[in-house]
Amino acid sequence: MCSRRDSNEDLDDDTPKVSSDNLLAIKKSKELSTEDKREKFAVKIIRARDEEYQHVALKEFHLLRSLNHYGIIKMVDAFVNRSRHTIYLVMDLVEG
């Protein structure tokens, strides 16, 4: 799954950062609840105007999403915001 979004309202500047540099930030998302469980996610935010770099990031997402191994973090979803030249890769949050 990969979709486009025109905003990142759930990941504002007050969202806790796990890691960050000039082109990349990893933030904790807001906790999501369903009827039977609560889930936490991390969001890898990639800012890049270079379309080839964006293409590589989306290939990384699709490759990691296809893998199922206890030592690899599970990828959940990806969003592309073309107007901001930003890709959001949503993955399970591993705390510790």
C-alpha positions in Angstrom: 0.0 0.0 0.0 1.3 3.4 -0.9 -0.8 6.5 -1.1 -0.5 10.3 -1.5 -1.3 12.8 1.3 -1.2 16.5 1.1 -0.6 17.1 4.8 1.1 15.5 7.7 -1.2 16.8 10.5 -0.4 13.8 12.7 3.3 14.4 12.7 3.8 18.0 13.7 7.0 19.6 15.2 5.9 18.6 18.7 5.8 14.8 17.8 8.7 13.0 19.7 11.7 12.3 17.5 13.4 9.0 17.7 16.2 10.1 15.3 16.9 13.0 13.0 19.2 14.6 10.5 18.8 17.1 7.6 17.0 14.8 5.2 15.6 12.1 7.5 13.6 12.0 10.8 12.1 9.1 12.6 9.2 10.0 14.9 6.8 8.2 17.1 3.2 8.4 15.8 0.2 8.9 18.0 -1.0 5.7 19.6 -3.8 4.0 17.6 -6.5 2.0 19.3 -8.8 -0.6 18.0 -11.5 -2.5 19.9 -9.1 -5.2 21.1 -5.6 -3.7 21.1 -3.4 -0.5 21.1 -0.7 -0.1 18.6 2.3 2.2 18.4 4.1 3.1 15.2 7.3 4.9 14.1 7.3 7.0 11.0 10.4 7.4 8.9 10.1 10.9 7.3 12.3 11.3 4.2 12.7 14.7 2.6 14.2 14.6 -0.9 13.6 16.6 -4.0 15.5 14.0 -6.1 13.0 11.7 -7.7 15.5 8.9 -8.0 16.1 9.0 -4.2 12.4 9.0 -3.6 12.1 5.9 -5.9 14.8 4.1 -4.0 13.0 4.9 -0.7 9.8 3.4 -2.0 11.6 0.3 -3.3 13.1 -0.1 0.2 9.6 0.1 1.7 8.2 -2.5 -0.7 11.2 -4.8 -0.1 11.0 -4.6 3.6 7.2 -5.0 3.6 7.6 -8.3 1.7 9.9 -9.7 4.4 8.7 -11.6 7.5 11.5 -12.1 10.0 11.7 -11.5 13.7 14.8 -9.4 13.3 13.3 -7.0 10.8 10.9 -4.3 11.7 7.5 -4.7 10.0 6.6 -2.0 7.5 3.0 -1.0 7.7 2.3 1.7 5.1 3.8 4.5 3.0 2.6 7.9 2.1 4.0 10.4 -0.5 3.5 14.1 -0.2 4.7 15.4 -3.6 4.1 19.1 -2.8 6.5 18.8 0.2 8.9 16.3 -1.5 8.4 14.1 1.5 7.9 10.3 2.0 6.4 8.8 5.2 7.3 5.2 5.9 5.1 3.8 8.7 6.5 0.9 10.7 6.0 -0.9 13.9 7.6 0.9 16.9 10.2 -1.2 18.7 11.0 0.4 22.1 14.0 -0.5 24.1 
